[in-house]
Amino acid sequence: MHNRKFLFVLISLLLLISCKQKPSSTENADMITTMIVAPGHFHASLVQKYMYPQVDSQFFVYATDGPEVHNYLSRIKSYNSRSENPTGWKENVYLGEDFFRKMLDQKPGNLVILAGNNRNKTEYIHECIKNGLNVLSDKPMAITPSDFTLLKDAFSLAKENGVLLYDIMTERFEITTILQKTFSQQEEIFGILQDGSEEEPAITKESVHHFSKIISGIPLQRPPWFFDVEQQGEAIADVGTHLVDMIQWEAFPGDILDYKKDIEILDVKRWTTNLSREQFKSVTGLENYPLYLEKYVEDETLKVIANNSVSYKLKGIHARISIEWKFIAPEGGGDTHFSIMRGTLSELIIKQGKEEGYKPTLYINSVDKKNTGLLEENIALFINKTLCEDYPGITAEMTDAGYWRLNVPEKYRIGHEAHFTQVTNQFLKYMKEGQIPEREIANMLAKYYTTTEAVKMLK
């Protein structure tokens, strides 16, 4: 009798304590708790450069011990301690070789953020989705044809399990790219997109990147595997995802693409970027090349398989992309972008060279100079009547070369790092709605089919 009474009292006390405890974030359906897995790329920290009302300040990190995770945590600490708009992130860190299994066993959150070594990323994505976790992944989500097969299955599982899978496409938020897309949809200015040819594509996009750079005011230290094509991926499979995404987004903005019939790879090329031992040390902090990089070394020079160009057709339209890596940008410069869309009335050209002060700038070039006067009227009318509603202050002026330059106020040039917050907000909106639009999912598959098919051609 006494034992039964004691047991009753004990259970009552436990229930009382339980009721008084504050529910954890993961018990609140409206609160998102993040788990950062193997943050080997600096993009992981940029997702957390600012805070989000619906995301818990408590976050969980799972990784192996080493400089990559400590560099990541240092950047988070710098965001927390900055004088202007400091963040308030509170990390919970697990370091160990079994980090991924530990994360799946504990599952303290409902959103996994992936930004690191690309060799295992698709497998991580698949396992997270299979275990009922949402995933926001840095590009790329797949670097090989076999990865693409696994990624397809991950999207199917995501639908079955009621979770979301999305990749971080920052360039959609860059003002010059937005303007290029916007003007390409104005038939009285652009006409319609030409079909082009392999020699003169309808759309060309080229990007130049640099191994040595400054991120959030601090010199970037890259992990040595970044220089191994088997871990980082071919350029087309990595940075190329942005260029393929922008072509799809600009040329066919409302279409649901079918990767099985809309894409044809025509030609793929690759070449290397040479780094001296001193240059390698300056960006990695390592005195010697790791063993897995030795096969790329000739006469002390690391020959990084870093560059690709790809010609392909998308729904009958010829496109070409090119990605090139250099060691360091010229003074005052940074990563650069060139793009051209060829319409029947005009060409929309983005340049970012010395003449533009290394800032992306959109030009409009008339295909037929006889139509210059009418085109000028249509450009002015569109800017003053329509564009000004969303982007007041943008103007167009004729250059000495005979084409129009779009002048963009600095307030619209928020910078590459800020675009990560914009992408994350977009994904958080999808999480609140409980779904990603069908078009987005189909076009992600089309994008990764394009990049991994190009890799297959290289092999």
N, C-alpha and C positions, 0 to 999 in steps of 0.2 A: 504493500500500500504506500509506504513512504517512498519507495523507488518510483512508483508511478506518479506520485505527486511531484517528486523532484524533476522527473522527466518532463512533466507538463509545464512546470515553471521555466525550465531551461529552454524548451521550444518557444514559449511565449516571449522570453527575453530575446532570443535570436530573431524572431519575427519582428519585434519592436525595433531592434537595431537595424534590421534590413530595411524597414519602412522609412527610418530616419536618414538612411544613407542617400547621398545625392546620386542620381543615376549617372552612369558613365556615359561618355560622349557617344559610344557605339550603340547605346540603348536608345538614344534619341534619333528618331528616323530622319529628322531634319538636319542633324549635325554630321559632318564628314570628318573622319579621322584618317590621317595619311600615314602610310608606311613607305619609307624611302629605301629601296632595295639596291644595294651595290652601286652607290653614287660615284661612279668613276669618271663621269663627264661633268664639266662645270654647269651644264644646263640644268642639272638637278637642283642646284642652289638658286638659279634664276627663277624657277617656279615659285620659290619662297622669298623672293626679294621684297614682296609686300604681303600683307595678310588679307584674309577673306572672311567676311562675317559668318559664313556658313561652315568654315573650316576650323576645327578645334586647334587651339594653340599648342596642345600636346601632340607631338608626332613621334614616330618610332622609326629608328634606323637599324637596318640589318645589313651587315657587310663583313668582309674579312678585315682584320687589322692591317693598317698600312697607310702610306701617304695619301692615297686617294680619298679615303673616308675622312681623314683628318683635315685635308684641304677643304673638303666640303663643309665640315663642321666649323672651320675657321671663317668661311664666308658667311655662314648663318650667324655666327657670333658677331661678325662685323655689321650685319644688318640690324641685329638687336642693339648694338651699342652706338650706332650712328646718331648724330645730333639732330638730324632732320628726319622726321617721320620714322622713328625706330620701330622695328618689329618686336614681337614679344613671344617668339617661338621657344618652346620648352622641349628639349630633346630627351628621348629615352633610347639608349644605344645598346645594341647587342653586337659584339664582335666575335666571330668564330668561323671556322671552316664550314660549319653546318648552318650558316646564317639563313639560307633559303628555306630549308626544312623547318628551322626554328620559327620563321615567320609564318609558314603555313600552319604549323601546330598551334601557335599562339593567336594569330589573327586578331591583334588588338584594334585594328581599324577596318575600314571598308573601301579604302582607295589606295592602290599601289602606284607609286611613281617610279618609273624606270628611266635611268639615263646613265649608261655606262658601257662596258665592253659589249660589242654587238654580237659576238660569237654565240653567246648563250641567251641573248635577249628574247628571241622568239620562243624558246623553250620556257623561259620564265613567264612570258605572256600567257602561253597556253596553260601552264600549271595554275597560274593565278585565276584565270577565267574558269578553269575546271573546278576550282575550289570556291567559286562564288564571290570573287573579288573584282571590283571595278579596276580598270587599268588606264592610266594616262601615261603614254610612252613617248620619250624623246624619239626623234627619227634616228635611224631607220628601225622599223619593226621587223624587217626581213632583209638579209643580205645575199641569200642564195636561193636557187629554185626549190630546194627541199624546205627551206624556211618558209617560202611562200605557201607550200602545201600545208604546213603546220599552221600558218597564219589563217588560211581559209577555214580550217577546222576550228580555230579559236573564235572566229566571228560567228560560226554556227553555234558553238557552245555558249557564247555570250547571249545569243537570242534565247536559247533554251533555259539558261540559268537566270535570266533577267538582270544581267549586268552589262556595263558599257565598256567598250574598248575604243580608244581614240589616240591619234598621234598629234604631236605638237608641230603645227605648220605656222610658224611666225610670220613668214613673208606675205601672207594674205593681209596683214595689218600694216604693211609699209605703205605710206601715202602715195608714193610714185607708182607703185604697182596697182593700187586702187584706182588711181587716175587713168592709167593705161587701160585697165579693164573698162572703166566707165566710158572713156572716149571711144573704145572699140564697139560699144553698143549704140553709138549715135550714127545712124546711116547717113545723115546729111553731112557728116564730117569724115567718117571712116569709110563709108560704103559698106561692103561686106568682105569678110576675110577671104583672101585668095587661097587657092589650093596649093600654090607653090610647087617646088620641085626639090629633088635631093640637092641640087646645086644651089638653089635659091629658095630655102624653105619659107613657108608662110609665117612661121614663128621661129625665132632664134632666141635662146637665152644662154648667157655665159656668166659664170661667176669665178672670181679669183679670191682665194682664201690664203691665210698666212698662219704658219705654225707658231710664230712668236707674236703674242698680242697681250693687251691689257684688258682684264675683266673686273668690273666693279672697282676700278682704281688700283688693282693689284696685278703684277706680272703673272701670266698664266703658266702653271706648271702642268705639262701634259704627261699622262702615263706612258711608259715606253710601248705598250701594246698598241697605242694609237698609230704607230708607224708600221704595224704588221697588217697587211691586207687581209690575212686570214682571220684577224680579230676585229679590225675596224671595218673591213669591207672595201670593195672597189669604190671609187669616187661616185660613180653613177648610183651605186646602192646606198650611199650615205648622203652627201650633200645633194646629189642628183634628185633625191626625193622632193626637195623644195622646187626645183626647176620643173620637174614633171607635174607636180601639183599645181603650180602657177599656170602652166599651159592648159591643163584641164579646166581649171577654175576660170580662166579668162576667155578661152575659146569656146567652151561649152558649159556656161555657168548654170544652166537649168537642166542639163541632161543627166540621165542615169546611164553611165558608161558600162558597156559589156566587154570585159577584158578578153573574152573568148573570140570576139569577132571585130572589135573596134581598133585593135592595135597590131601593128606590123613593124618589127625591128628590121632596119635596112642595113645599118653598118655601125660598128663599134670600134673605137681605137683606145689605146692606153699608152702612157709614157710615164717616165719617172721624174721625181724631183730629188736632186742630190744634196745631202747634208754632210757637212764636215763633222768630225768628232766634237769639235768645240761648239758648233751650232746645236748638235744633239744634246750636249751637256747643258747648254744654256736654257733649253726648254723642258728638260726632264730632271736635271740635277744629278744625272748619273755619269760617272766617269767612263764606264764601259758599256758596250752594246750587250743586251741580254742574248742568251744563246739562240732564242727563236728569231732574232734579227740577223744573226751572222750570215744566213744564206743570201741576204740582200746587200752585204758589204763587199766592196771591191776597193783595194788600196786605201783602206781606212775610211772610205766614203760610203755612207749609207744611201743606197738607191731606193727611195721610197716609191712604191707603186701607188701614186697618189692622184693621177690625172686620167680623165676619160673624155671622149666626145662620142655622142650617139646621134645617129639619124634614124628617124622612125616616122610612121604615119599613124595619125589618130583620126579615125572616122574620115579617112581619105585626105586629110590635111597633112602636108609635110611639115615636120618639126625637127629642130636640131638643138641639142644642149651640149654644153662644154663646161667642165669643172677643172680648174687648175689650182694647184697649191704651190706657194712660194714660201721662202723662209720668213721674211719680214716685209711689211708694207713700206712704201716711201714715206718720208717725213710729212706728217699732216694727213696721211691717207690711212686706209684700212681695207677691209674686205670690200670688193667692188662687184658691181652688177651691170651687165649690158643686156638689153633686150630690144627686139624689133618685132612688131606685128605689121604685116603687109595687107592693107585693105585696097579696095578698088579705087578709092578716092585719095587716101592718104596713108602714110606710114607713121606709126607711133613708136618712137625710139627713146629708150632710156639709156643715158650715158652717166658715168660716174668717174670721170677721169680728172686730170689736173685742171683742165679748162673749167670744170664744174666745181672746183674746190673739193673734189672727192665726195660730193654730195649727189645722190641720185637725182637726175633731172630729166623730165619728160619733154621731148620735142615732137612737133607735128610737122611732117613734110608732105607737101602736095605731090601726088603722083603725076598730075598734069598741070604744069605751071599756068596754063590758060585759065584754070579754075581758081587761081589764087585769090582773086577778089571775092568770089562767092564763098569760098571756104573761110576766108577771114570773117565775113559777116556771120556765117553759121557758128564759128567758134565763139565769137563775141556774144551772140545771142544765147548760146547754150550756157556759157559761164555766167552771164548776167541774169538770166531768167531761171536757171535750174541749179547749176552747180553751186551757186552762192548760198543756196538754202542750207546745204550740208557743210560746205567748206568756204565760208566767207573770207575774202581777202586774196584768193587765188586769182592771178591775172595771166594774160598771155601777151607776149611781145615778139615782134618780128626781129630776127637776128640778121647780122650781115650776111650770113650764109644763105638766107632766103627761106628759113623755116621758123615756125613759132616755138618759143620756149615758154613753158609753164613756170611761173614764179610762185613758189609755195612758201607761205609764212612759216617761220621757225616753230611755231606752236604745234604744227602738225608733224614735225620731225622729232618724235619722242624717243627714237633710238631702239636698236635691236633688243636690248635687255628688257625694255618695257613691254615689248610684244609678247614675252612669255606670260606676263600677267594677263594680257588680253586673251590669249589662247586658253589659259586656265579658267578664266571667267566664262568663256564660251562652253567649255566642258562642264563646269559646275552648273551652268544653265541646263545643259542636256541631262545631267544627273537629277536635277530638280524635276524636269519634265518626264524622266524615266525612260527616255529613248533618244537615239541619234537618228536623224533623218535617213531614210533609205538611200537617198542620193549620196550622202557622205560615205556610207559604208561601201556601196558599190564602187565609188570613185577611189576610195582607199585601196580596194582590191585591184582596180585598174592601174593605179600608180605603182603598187608593188609588183604587179605582173610585168609592167614595163621595165622597171629597174632590174628585176631578177632575170628576166628573159635576156636583157642586154648582157648581164653577167654570164649567162649560159653561152651566149655567142662568143664571148671572150675565151671561155674555157675550151 
